[in-house]
Amino acid sequence: MLDVHAPDHGIHGVRDFSIHLLTITAGLLIALGLEAGVEAMHHRHQRIEAEATIRREIEENRSKLVKMQGNTKTEIANLVLALAFIEDLRSGKRDDPSKIKLGFNIEPLQSASWSTASATGVLNYMEYDKAQRFATAYHEQELFESAAAQALGHYEVLDTYIPKDEDPRDLKPQDIETAIPDLRRALADLNSMSDWGRATMLTYDEALK
């Protein structure tokens, strides 16, 4: 808060009044300038810190996504084998299912640094283009996570067909008929998840430039 004090002695004439007014004005301008400078330095520190934490968060998310993309590729290959096995089973063939290893691996991606910067208004101190690149990366991340959640939901349905320690070749005919569309749906979900993963990776790379 800025304080303006009364003069120590009385004002005599226009000259004294003008000098006193100029003194007050200069003091106020200096104080306001100093306050603005301190605030600007504070905002700059907040911006630098926020950018650093966001970049760290994106780099960590990117490392996780690289791993998940590799896992998804393996899971797609296994689902293709599973679908071929079930379709052969429907036609009377009893192939060896031991090579089929169904699984679903996913790691949570973080957005705490981005959410904090958005909530506290620090994004207002960033360059527009940089903030836009960050925003695009996190938006694509959300779309990837939505695709992953959908894929997981359909993937879990597949576990209901074959209880543990039972041979999948003993599936009932009605289960075979319903398993085929469920496998195709899960396969489509995984391919969609992989596509969103690649798109997210591109926006990560753009944000980290």
C-alpha positions in Angstrom: 0.0 0.0 0.0 1.3 3.5 -0.9 1.2 6.2 1.9 1.1 9.9 1.1 2.2 12.0 4.1 1.3 15.7 4.8 4.2 18.1 4.6 6.1 18.9 7.7 5.5 22.6 7.4 2.9 24.8 5.9 2.8 25.6 2.2 3.5 29.2 1.3 2.7 30.2 -2.2 2.3 28.6 -5.5 6.0 27.7 -5.7 5.9 25.6 -2.5 2.7 24.0 -3.6 4.1 23.1 -7.0 7.3 21.7 -5.4 5.3 19.6 -3.0 3.0 18.3 -5.7 5.9 17.4 -7.9 7.6 15.6 -5.0 4.5 13.6 -4.3 4.0 12.8 -7.9 7.6 11.7 -8.4 7.4 9.6 -5.2 4.2 7.9 -6.3 5.6 7.2 -9.8 8.8 5.7 -8.4 6.8 3.6 -5.9 4.4 2.4 -8.6 7.3 1.6 -10.9 9.1 -0.4 -8.2 5.9 -2.3 -7.3 5.3 -3.1 -11.0 8.9 -4.2 -11.4 8.6 -6.6 -8.4 5.3 -7.9 -9.7 6.8 -8.4 -13.2 9.7 -10.3 -11.7 7.3 -12.5 -9.7 5.2 -13.2 -12.8 8.4 -14.1 -14.8 9.5 -16.5 -12.0 6.0 -18.1 -12.0 6.1 -18.5 -15.8 9.6 -20.0 -15.9 8.7 -22.4 -13.1 5.4 -23.4 -14.7 7.0 -23.9 -18.1 9.7 -26.1 -16.6 7.2 -28.3 -14.6 4.9 -28.6 -17.7 7.7 -29.6 -19.9 8.9 -32.2 -17.3 5.4 -33.6 -17.1 5.1 -33.9 -20.9 8.5 -35.6 -21.1 7.4 -38.1 -18.5 4.1 -38.7 -20.2 5.9 -39.2 -23.5 8.1 -41.9 -22.1 5.1 -43.7 -20.7 3.3 -43.3 -24.1 6.2 -44.8 -26.0 6.1 -47.9 -23.8 2.3 -48.1 -24.1 2.4 -47.9 -27.9 4.8 -50.8 -27.9 2.5 -52.8 -25.7 -0.5 -51.9 -27.8 1.2 -53.2 -30.9 1.8 -56.5 -29.2 -1.8 -56.6 -27.9 -3.2 -56.0 -31.4 -1.1 -58.9 -32.8 -2.4 -61.2 -30.0 -6.0 -60.1 -30.7 -5.6 -60.9 -34.4 -4.4 -64.4 -33.4 -7.3 -64.8 -30.9 -9.9 -63.7 -33.6 -8.4 -66.2 -36.1 -8.4 -68.9 -33.4 -12.1 -68.3 -32.6 -13.2 -68.2 -36.2 -11.3 -71.5 -36.8 -13.0 -72.9 -33.8 -16.4 -72.0 -35.2 -15.6 -73.9 -38.4 -14.5 -77.0 -36.4 -10.7 -76.5 -36.2 -9.1 -76.9 -32.8 -5.9 -75.1 -33.1 -3.3 -74.7 -30.3 -4.1 -71.5 -28.4 -1.0 -71.5 -26.3 0.7 -68.8 -28.4 -2.1 -66.3 -27.7 -1.3 -64.1 -24.7 -4.1 -61.6 -24.2 -3.3 -58.6 -21.9 -3.9 -54.9 -21.5 -1.2 -52.6 -20.3 -1.7 -48.9 -19.6 -0.1 -46.3 -17.4 -1.9 -43.1 -16.1 -0.7 -39.9 -17.8 -0.3 -36.8 -15.7 -1.8 -33.3 -16.1 -1.4 -31.8 -12.6 1.2 -29.2 -13.7 -1.0 -28.1 -16.6 -4.1 -27.9 -14.5 -2.3 -25.9 -11.8 -1.0 -23.4 -14.3 -4.4 -23.0 -15.8 -6.2 -22.6 -12.5 -3.7 -20.0 -11.1 -3.6 -17.9 -14.3 0.1 -18.4 -14.9 -0.7 -19.2 -18.6 -1.5 -15.5 -19.1 2.2 -14.8 -18.6 3.3 -17.3 -21.3 3.9 -16.6 -25.0 0.6 -17.4 -26.8 2.2 -19.9 -29.3 3.8 -21.8 -26.5 0.7 -21.9 -24.4 -1.3 -23.1 -27.5 1.2 -25.9 -28.1 0.9 -27.1 -24.5 -2.9 -26.9 -24.7 -3.0 -28.9 -27.8 -0.8 -31.6 -26.3 -3.0 -32.0 -23.3 -6.1 -32.0 -25.4 -4.8 -34.9 -27.5 -3.7 -36.6 -24.3 -7.3 -36.5 -23.1 -8.6 -38.0 -26.4 -6.0 -40.8 -26.1 -7.1 -41.5 -22.5 -10.7 -41.6 -23.6 -9.8 -44.1 -26.3 -7.8 -46.2 -23.8 -10.8 -46.3 -21.4 -13.1 -47.4 -24.1 -10.7 -50.1 -25.2 -10.2 -51.3 -21.6 -14.0 -51.6 -21.2 -14.4 -53.8 -24.2 -11.2 -55.7 -23.5 -12.5 -56.7 -20.1 -15.5 -58.4 -21.7 -13.2 -60.9 -23.3 -12.2 -62.3 -19.8 -15.8 -63.4 -19.2 -15.6 -66.0 -21.9 -12.8 -68.3 -20.6 -12.6 -69.0 -16.9 -9.2 -69.6 -15.5 -7.6 -73.1 -16.0 -10.1 -73.9 -18.7 -9.3 -74.7 -22.3 -10.6 -72.1 -24.8 -11.2 -74.9 -27.3 -14.1 -76.0 -25.0 -16.0 -72.8 -25.6 -19.7 -73.3 -26.1 -21.1 -72.5 -29.6 -23.2 -69.6 -28.4 -20.1 -68.1 -26.7 -18.1 -68.5 -29.9 -20.7 -66.6 -31.8 -20.7 -63.7 -29.3 -17.0 -63.7 -28.8 -16.2 -62.9 -32.5 -17.9 -59.5 -32.6 -16.5 -58.7 -29.1 -13.0 -59.5 -30.4 -13.5 -57.4 -33.4 -14.7 -54.5 -31.3 -11.8 -54.8 -29.0 -9.4 -54.9 -31.9 -11.0 -51.8 -33.4 -10.6 -50.0 -30.1 -7.0 -50.9 -29.8 -6.3 -49.7 -33.3 -8.1 -46.4 -32.5 -6.1 -46.1 -29.2 -2.9 -46.6 -31.2 -3.8 -43.9 -33.7 -4.6 -41.4 -30.9 -1.3 -42.4 -29.2 0.6 -41.5 -32.4 -1.3 -38.2 -32.7 -0.6 -37.4 -29.0 3.1 -38.2 -29.5 3.3 -35.6 -32.3 1.7 -32.9 -30.2 4.1 -33.8 -27.3 7.1 -33.3 -29.7 5.7 -30.0 -30.9 5.1 -28.8 -27.4 8.7 -29.7 -26.4 10.3 -27.8 -29.2 
